[in-house]
Structure formats: C-alpha cells, structure tokens
Amino acid sequence: MKLKQLPAILAFLITSLVFSQEKQITLQDIWTGQFRTEGMQALHSMENGNQYSVLNFDRDSGTSTIDIYDYVTLKKVKTLISSADIVEIQGFFDYKFNADESKLILTTKSEPVFRHSTLGEYYIYDIASKKVTKVSDDLVQEPTLSPDGAKIAYGFNNNLFVKDLKSGNVEQITTDGEKNKIINGITDWVYEEEFAFVRAFDWNADSNQIAFIRFDESDVPEFSMDVYGSDLYQTQHVFKYPKAGEANSKVSLHLYDLSSKNAKELKVDKVYKDFYIPRLEWTNDANVLSVQFMNRHQNELDLWMIDTNTMTSKNVLAEKDKAYIDVTDNLTFLNDNSFIWTSELDGFNHIYHYAKDGRLINQVTKGNWEVTDYYGFNEKANTIYFQSTENGSINRDVYSIKLSGKSKKRLTEKTGTNSASFSADFAYFINTFSSATTPYEYTLHQSKSGKLIKNIQDNKSLTKQLDGYVMSKKEFSTISINGNDLNMWTIKPKDFDANKEYPLFMYQYSGPGSQQVANRWNGSNDYWYQMLAQEGYIVVCIDGRGTGFKGADFKKVTQNELGKYEVEDQIAAAKQLGELDYIDNSRIGIWGWSYGGFMSSNALFKGNDVFKMAIAVAPVTSWRFYDSIYTERYMTTPQENPSGYDENSPINHVDQLKGDFLLIHGSGDDNVHVQNTMRMVEALVQADKQFEWMIYPDKNHGIYGGNTRLHLYKKMTNFIHKTLGDKLEVSKN
C-alpha cells in the first residue's frame, strides 16, 4: 500500500462512519409531517397597539382559545375566549374581529366549495356580554360584521342576507340568486380563482349601505365532472367555467340602502363592453365607493370613485400596459382620501401616492427592484412600511420610507425571506424570517429602527432533528441562458464527487410572475429533493424568462407566447448543465405541476434530444382548455392569437415524444380539468406513443387526502428510479 493513499482511505472511512450515524429521509417522513414547523396561528394586532391575539389549540383537551399577549413582554395577558366556556359550540378553528373589536366571528365548521371559497357554520361572540349568537342555521359564505358591530351580512344560495344582531331579524336583500345563473355578492368560479377574492360585497363606514357585484352566468358554458364517491352510481358536479375566448359572466355593480330598503344599480360615466370588476372598496368617506374596472384583455384598468349621494362618478386613475396589469389589494385610503397605489409604471413594481382626484403627488419608491408586499401607512409618523427585493431577487426584506419618498430604512438584518406583521399603531412588528438554512423564526422589533426587542419563537428543535438526517446544502447561483442571468438552485448528494457522473433531475414551475428559486425554508418538495440527492441524483431548479421579481420586461417577455421562451430556457439550461463533467447528459429529466406540468411536457417533446424523461402533474395540455381570465391575460383570446395557443401547447407536439413520460391528474380537478390529460392521452395513443399515466379519483388540483400524497410521490419516485436511476443503487421508500 502506498502511503499517499492513506488520507483518501481515512477520509472514506470517516465519511462512511458519519453517514452510518445519519438517517436517510423517507417519503413516509415527509408525508406524515415529520418535518412540520411551528408557527403563530391567526395572528391579529389589537387596535390599542400594545397587544396582539393568537389562536391556540390544545390537542389533548380539544380546546380552542384566543389569547391576548403583550407586545413588550410577550407574556399572555388573558384568554379572551375559550371554547371550553361556550356551551353552544364544540370548538372553533378561526376567528375575525369587527372594526371596533367588540365582537368576534368564530368559525366552527367549514366545507370547501372551490379552492378559496367555503360554506361554514359561524357564531358571533360579544366580548362585553359574552353572548353567543349563531349567524345562521344554514352553512353560509363570507359573513362580515358591519363596522358598528350591529349587523352581519352573508351570502347563501347565491343571495345576500343581513342579520340584525340585537333583534335577530334576518333581511334578504337580493332575491334573484339561482345556481349556475345569478350570483349576488359572491364571486363566480373564475373571479375566485384568478382575481383571488370571494367576498364581492362591502359595508360602508356608516354601516348603512352595502355595495355588491352581481354575476349573471346565464351565457357562460357549463363544465361537468363525474364524482365517483362510494355510492353505486356516480354523480355529476356541474358548474359554470368560461374557457379562453368563451362568454364570461356579465357583471354589474349594485347598492343596497339599509335605511330605505332600496336597491339600485350603480353606473359609471363610461360604456364598457365585456369587462371585469376585480375590486370594490368603500373609501373613508361613507358615501364614496371605489371600484376598479378592467377591459377583457386586462391591459387597461380604471379606478372609479362613485358618490352614492349624488350618484355621480369620476375616473381618477387610468392605467394602460402593453401586456397586462396585475390586480392587487394594495389600494389604501388616507384620512384625506388621497390614496396609496402600487404599479409597474416605471418597469418595476413600486409605490405611488395620488390625491383623491387622481393627481399624482409622487412616486414613493424607486429602483431596479420590486416592492413585493405593502404593509400599510402610519399616518402619525407619515411613514409607509413595505417588503421588497432590494437585497436581491431571491431575498425579501422589510423597509420603511416617508410618504415623500425620503428616509428609506431597512428594518430587517438577516439575509433570506423576511415578512412583517405590524401592530395597529405601527409601533412594533413581528418579523417572520426563514432562509434555505434556517427554519422559521418569529421575532419582535421596533418599527422605527427595526431594533430587535425579543425572540418569540423558533424551530431549533426541527434544526436539531434534521441534524440526524443526511442533508445537502441548497446552493444558489445564476446561469447565463439566452442572454439572461437566470436564478438557479442546486442540491447535490452529500458525498458528491466531481469525478463521478450523476443523473440530473430538474424542477420548475415557470408561470408568469412566479418564483421557485427563493432563499426560504423547505417545503415538502425540498425534502423529497434531499431524499433524491442522497440516492444519487443532482436536483436543479431554474427560474427562466417570464418568472417574477426581476422587472416587468423580464416577466412580460412571454406575452402572447406562453410556453415558448420558458421552454427554450429549460432546454438550453439542460444542455449547458449536461456539458458539466459530473452530469450524465444521457440521464436528464424534468418535472412540474400545473403550469410546471405544461412546461415539463413541452420540454420533453420539444427537447427530445436533451430530456430522457418527464413527469407532468395536472398539466394544461392546451391553453384552449383553460379559463378566460388567466389565459387571456397573457395570450388574448384564441380567436385573436390562434398560433400562440396552438404552437406552444404540448398536445400538438406529441409526435416528438422519444423519452419516458408519466402523466398524472386528479379527476375532480375543477381548475385544470382532467379533460387536459384525457385529450393528451388520446393524442399520444393516436400518435402511437407509449407512456405511463395515473388518475386519482375525485382528487382536485392539489391531489391530496388520506394516503394520496404518499402514493403520488412513491409513484413519481419509482418512475425516476426506473428511467434515470438505472446505474444507481437506490433505497425503496
């Protein structure tokens, strides 16, 4: 034996000894919640500015409590309410205060309607009297207390109702609601999914007027899904779903006056054809309602102020964009009814201050970085608080800035993802921090300086637990592709040897404005990637053109061509990575879910000389099958842009399949319909292409419930091993 071989042998023995003491992550570990993080549930800042409330649940006793804590001491001041003391209910799992914090809405039961909407059983708890009032014997939607706490409005059977909490009288304020025809005050499917709101009604400040949107779905085509369930015969779920280029709901704006009991339609001083109302909100003036109108292409947005006394309207802000405009919840009215607005007017998302008549006062934030969250305005200190990417597009920090745009200050110090929850008076904020190496930490800070006051909670126990597992570092870098520096992360086996060759498994989502390469703590998939890495794969994720937080031009380059530039970037990246000495370029695979499944399918078909395999979960296979609002935002209509739809949809490129393909879908997916997969299957069959597929009965877009996720990830893992792992010795999970 040559003496110079001893160090290498010793290193091998030491590495083997360390690995033998560490556990390998298994799929059972991941999907049984082994790596769950602790957090702060339903955090609410009390109006006094000195305290906050948190929902706590005792698993042993089954008791729910809303506990009040002091910001300075972080000690519990009192238990505001305990389910153990309320004979009327068994327990509650969510709560919401009214404006003056005299009452609470308690959620005791909930049934999903679609992704964001639920039917629920709710109770009102009067804090002073400790009286409990059931909102309705029916399961209702979006119960909302009036600002004075005297009434509650809610939706039921497509109509709106108002209950007087003192008398108990219930008033039905709309009567024409009908399933799959007319909806009052609750959004239709496509508004809920793509404009991300369900409650389409709002109380004014004086609690005497309710504004709401009425949806006429009569002309919207119906979509049906078989529900297999456990009965002898399956049933059908039928609902209105406007696909790209098809008829949308006709929307109108209405006002109900509780004093006169009169309802009327509200008009603005402009004639719109085929339009959206993506937001409505009362201003600080009880007689002035703000409403946003959008054209169908979503590249023009008007902000209207409607005076309900004089029934006059004024368009105070009109934005146009060559591609599209994002709808946000950042509109904030100041005491003088001037307002804060966020926009990509200068090419990056920034904060603007407008007078109540729409005159631009100033652009508050500027720079080649994005404002990613708006937290609010401290009127007393004349200060805005926000989150941004100024410290790098994969990071998030919390900042303050004067309304004038001066004295910007970074309030967080750690590099990673920081997000804030401010006290009502903006004196304090609770910061949630995580990074790729640090699980969630909750800390209390002064808002003026960002100074740390106290540590509230961390997940050191999880960190200690993970020390017992084989884990690799997530390496962040950029890769130069098609003239752009794209963000990338890489996970290599812990015993990585640059002299060996490894299969490459790529993950991406790639949808417009999205981000997967971010410096934040692990999600469930990250543990799966760690497991795959320790079994001998290199796992990579790249955010290509069209993804977010690098400016409007980078994000909107894919306009009218979804799936063209994003796919080109993934194929080019795979080729470049395949040239590395330690990558086996004959074993490169890619996977994704939803938009990512659309992408992985296209990448395998169009990059058949690069990718050996792909997994597509719940993919869009033709943009003609997807909904109007999302698809047309980026593609206009198929009637206007047929080539953009057809040339970039994987269903039209099945003849190019050479590698291994696994197609997965839930039959109860109300979002990306299983129709996408069924039509893809038929196209593959007619093209005489072999592939594998799996349908999960009655599972929605998330494909979960019971043992489903474990089964799904076992199937995908086995497929990866079979197609990419032919030279590996892998464990069976």
Buried (B, 14 or more C-beta within 10 A) or exposed (E): EEEEEEEEEEEEEEEEEEBEEBEBBBBEBBBEEBBEEEEBEEBBBBBEBBBBBBBBBEEEEEBBBBBBBEBEEBEEBEBBBBBBEBEEBEBBBBBBBBBEBBBBBBBBBEEEBBBEBBBBBBBBBBBEEEEBBBBBEEBBBBBBBBBBBBBBBBBBBBBBBBBBBEEEEBBEBBEEBEEBBBBBBBBBBBBBBBBBBBBBBBBBBBBBBBBBBBBBBEEBEEBEBBBEEEEEEEEEEEBBBBBBBBBBBBBBBBBBBBEEEEBEEBEBEEEBEEBBBBBBBBBEBBBBBBBBBBBBBBBBBBBBBBEBEEEEBBBBBEBEBEBBBBBBEBBBBBEEBBBBBBBBBBEBBBBBBBBBEBEEBEBBBEEEBBBBBBBBBBEEBEBBBBBBBBBBBBBBBBBBBBBEBEEBEBBBEBBBBBBBBBBBBBBBBBBBBBBBEBBBBBBBBEBBEBEEBEEBBBBEEBEEEBEEBBBBEBEBEBBEBEEBEBBBBBBBBBBBEEEEBBBBBBBBBBBBBBBBBBBBBBEEBBBBBBBBBBBBBBBBBBBBBBBBBBBBEBBBBBBBBBBBBBBBBBBBBBBEBBEBEBBBBEBBBBBBBBBBBBBBBBBBBBBBEBBBBBBBBBBBBBBBBBBBBBBBBBBBBBEEBEEBBBEBBBBBBBEBBEBBBBBBBBBBBBBBBBBBBBBBBEBBEEEEBEBBBBBBEBBBBBBBEEEBBBBBBBBBBBBBBEBBBEEBEBEEB
